[in-house]
């Protein structure tokens, strides 16, 4: 009887561990935080499509910016609404939990960066988003949004 109880306990422990690992996904909704001001700016939905990572702005959190357009963007994104704008495109998995690519758009400046994105190993509710120009980089910490 004791063996049976231990087996059930181990099975339940394994199942709860696998659910917590799945909850620590990079995919989902994230609240962007301005690294200069510390204020929340937007909600970005990060999703997988054909094995690659993409991200779109779902909501602007800054007052009086909900109807803003991407004035400094180039090409087909110029003057497009910020809400619905794809700011990450075609990132590929690079190792365990890290994604890299060449298409991270800052809608305020219109600049596209190379980037690296990963979960904070100390807190899976924090997403580390690093943009690169040459050897210079800037990292923002985004917070998992309550869905």
N, C-alpha and C positions, 0 to 999 in steps of 0.2 A: 504494500500500500504506500509506503514511504517513497519508493522509487517512482510510482505513478504521480504522486504530488510534486516531486522534484521535477519530473518531466514536464508537467503542466506549467509549473513556475518558470522553467527555462524557456519554454515555448512562448509564454506571455512576455517574458523579459526580452526575448529576441524580437518579437513583433513590435513591442513599444520602441525598441531601439531603431528598428527599420523605419517606423513612422517618423521618428524625430530626425533621422538623417534625410528623409524625403522633404521634411518641412524646411530644411536648410538649403533650399534651392536658390540659385541666382535669378531664376525666372519669377515674374510676378510684378507687383506694383511697388514703386519706390518713390519716396519723397526726396526731391533734390534739395540740398542745402548749400547755399552760397558759401564758399570757403572764405570769402573776404568779410561778409557781414554776419554769417551764422544764421541767416533767416531762410525759412523754407521758400522755395520758388515755384515748384511744379510737382505733379505726379507723373512719373514715366512708367509705362507698361513695357517690361522687357519680356520678350517671347522668342520661341524657337520656331524657325521656318526652314524646312529642308536641311536640318542639321546645323544651321547657322543662327547667330543671335542678332535680333533686331530690337529697337526700342522706339516708341512713339510717345509724345507728350499727350497725356489724356486730360490734364487739367492744369490751369495756371492758378497758383495760390496767391500771387501778389495782387493787392488791390489795384484797380484801374488798369490791369494788364490782361484781363481775361479775353479781350478781343484784339490783342496785339498781333502784328504780322512781322514776318522776318524781313525787315527792311534791308539789312546788310548781307543777306544771303545772296548767292549767285545762282544762275541757271533756273531750273524749274521750281526751286524753292523760294526765289525772290518774291517778296510781297505775299507769301502764303501765310495763312493763319498759323500761329504758334501751336494752338490746340490741334492735334492730329498730325503734327509735323514729325516725320521720321528723323530722329537725331542719332541713331545707331543703325548701321547696316552692314550685314555680312561678316560679323565677327566670328572667328573660329576658335574652337577649344584648343588650348595650348597647355597641356599638362592637366593635373588634377585641380579642377575648379577655377582655372584661369582662362579668360577669353581675351583675344587680341584682334586688332583690326586697324584699318586705315580710315574709318568713317565714323568719327564722333564729332557731331556738329554742335557748336555753341551758337544758339540762335541770336544771342545778344550781339556778338561780334561778327557773325557770319563765317567764322573760321572753322575749318575742318581739321581735326587732329588725328594722328595715330593714337591708339589707345590700348590700355590693358585694364581689365575689370576682374575683380575677385571679391569673394566674401571675406570680411575680417575674420581671421581664425579665432580671435578671442570673443567675437560677438557676431553670430550669423544673421543678425538683424541689421547689420551695417554692411553696405556695399562700397567697396573702394573703387573709385573711378579715376583713372589717371590718363591725362591727355599729354601728348608729346609733340613738340616742334623741335626738330634736330635732337640735341642732347638735353634740352631743357624740358621740364615737365611740371605739371601742377596736379595735385590729387585732391579730390573731393570725397567726402563721406556722405553717402545717401542712406536714409533710414527706411526700413521696410514699412510700407504703408499698411494701415489696417484695412482689410478688404471688406 
